Amino acid sequence: MPSGSDIRLPWHLRLPGPLERDFTDFFRDSVARVAPWAALNVVVLLSLALALEFSMSPEVAASTWRPRLLCLMLAVATALVARHGEWRRWLHGLSMALALAVALTGDWMALTVDHPLAFSLFLQTPLAILLMSVLLRVPFYWAVAGSVVMIGALAASLYQGGRTGEDLAMVLLLLSLSSASMSLFGQYIYERLLRQHFLSENVLFQHRDELHSANRVLESQATVDGLTGCLNRRGMESRLDELLHGFSRGGGKERVSVLLFDIDFFKQYNDTYGHLAGDECLKAVASIPRSLTQGDKDFVARYGGEEFMVVLANTSLKDALVVAERMRTRIEQLGLPHSGSRVSQVVTISVGVTCAGEHAADANTLIKCADEALYQAKGAGRNQVAYMNDQGRVLAL
Ligand SMILES: Nc1nc2c(ncn2[C@@H]2O[C@H](COP(=O)(O)OP(=O)(O)OP(=O)(O)O)[C@@H](O)[C@H]2O)c(=O)[nH]1
């Protein structure tokens, strides 16, 4: 069975249409679990930076508190969005906005703050790149675009602003470029592994689903009669055993009745109308007991060629005889012509009834008793119901 790991991801990482959409949700949800902690980390660092700036000089803090507050608000918003399912689709956008705000406000503060160490605020660009890729984990292509914007803005600020010498500008740029290349490489590998994992899970899940439905089809094919849609003999045996097992566990207080019936002179029906018409007759006859059984545990099974079994749970012999007689008359009322029958002009059945609560609790004995009653119904002239009473005597209804 394919596992998903044998499907190779393309270098550009994109998955085919709907899978890509599903992956985006999966990726966002997995990031959302850690995003609040990442945002908290940013909140702590920004607060420390502001406290440090205030302790260094209140004038410095006077020009930095606004950009710091903007970043703090974005960090809090990112944490909130990550925690609410319906807002989550904004998560990557807000993460990007936070990282860009950190980088760009750093550039702006480095250009405007009047302090000998102000150039160090340019370092917010490499830090923002790390924040975006390593902590907040925006998708790889977003991270590439974000890094380009941040490094471009840094280069413009360094060379146009004239606050640093050429050497320091070069060092700061190189530092930002190296942090971008390392974190983007890490991000690429991380996203590749995540996509491969998603693919494996997804493909396995689909195969598991297909296997389950194939099993269900096979199971029903193995227990259902293809012609009439009733249970076949195998299905009947397992359902009857299950029912009698529950019955004996319940201390035998419930009753299970078995009705075994057979179409009268069916051989002649086939001989007169042909085998295909015989099949149609079987289908029509089977539909009657199926319409009469209503309980969850009741069922109809095709026991043999033209022999059917109806099992009624929680039904006494008296009630089962009412159902058997109703079934016999309904089938007669179908009015299927049967010129080969020696008992009627239409298709009729003979029924043998027994009840587990009266004398037998195992499937074989129960079927044997119903069969004896059916034999009696046939012997007594067909088109009638016979039953075995609790003394084991077979009587006609
Ligand atoms: N058309 C059709 N006939 C079937 C099928 N299965 C069994 N039969 C036929 O059912 C007939 C059963 O005949 P018998 O067992 O002699 O019973 P009968 O003719 O109904 O006579 P009694 O039961 O004594 O009334 C046979 O001719 C089988 O060929 C089936 O799936 N389709």
The ligand as a Gaussian input file, in Angstrom:
#p B3LYP/6-31G(d) Opt

LIG

0 1
 N      -35.689000     -19.721000     -10.650000
 C      -35.009000     -20.213000      -9.624000
 N      -35.287000     -21.448000      -9.197000
 C      -34.603000     -21.933000      -8.141000
 C      -33.619000     -21.170000      -7.489000
 N      -33.118000     -21.915000      -6.478000
 C      -33.786000     -23.112000      -6.490000
 N      -34.692000     -23.123000      -7.482000
 C      -35.589000     -24.193000      -7.872000
 O      -36.536000     -24.432000      -6.854000
 C      -37.036000     -25.733000      -7.063000
 C      -37.267000     -26.412000      -5.731000
 O      -37.976000     -27.572000      -6.006000
 P      -38.385000     -28.625000      -4.914000
 O      -37.344000     -28.641000      -3.818000
 O      -38.647000     -29.913000      -5.609000
 O      -39.669000     -28.064000      -4.283000
 P      -41.048000     -27.636000      -4.919000
 O      -41.115000     -27.863000      -6.368000
 O      -41.254000     -26.210000      -4.504000
 O      -42.059000     -28.542000      -4.182000
 P      -42.594000     -28.389000      -2.744000
 O      -41.621000     -27.597000      -1.950000
 O      -42.734000     -29.800000      -2.253000
 O      -43.895000     -27.703000      -2.867000
 C      -36.014000     -26.472000      -7.934000
 O      -36.602000     -26.732000      -9.204000
 C      -34.878000     -25.508000      -8.084000
 O      -34.282000     -25.535000      -9.375000
 C      -33.338000     -19.870000      -7.994000
 O      -32.491000     -19.134000      -7.504000
 N      -34.053000     -19.436000      -9.042000

